[in-house]
């Protein structure tokens, strides 16, 4: 059961990351003007770098149960729970809890910790 919870945590992380990436491109960047163009490109790439990083974190959470190493599982879960918890806290504080992102990231943390 704990393996399934950990894999669900990874799946939710991947879905959250994909939503983050798509909404950034569809809702955020078309509405804002960032000058110069090089800065706009840089900000978009940094935005999508976090998307790719979260997908990679999700894949690690999905793969952790199949690793034959308890220390690997331990460090993957502990590290990524901290990463996603920091993201959830930052999102909640910055948006004063009005954005659903902190709830989704908290779900990743809860599932990962439950699957630990």
Secondary structure, DSSP 8 states (H G I E B T S, - for coil): -HHHHHHHHHHHHHHHHHHHHHHIIIIITTT---SSHHHHHHHHHHHHHHHHHHHHHHHHHHHHTTSS-HHHHHHHHHHHHHHHHHHHHHHHHHHTT-STHHHHHHHHHHHHHHT-
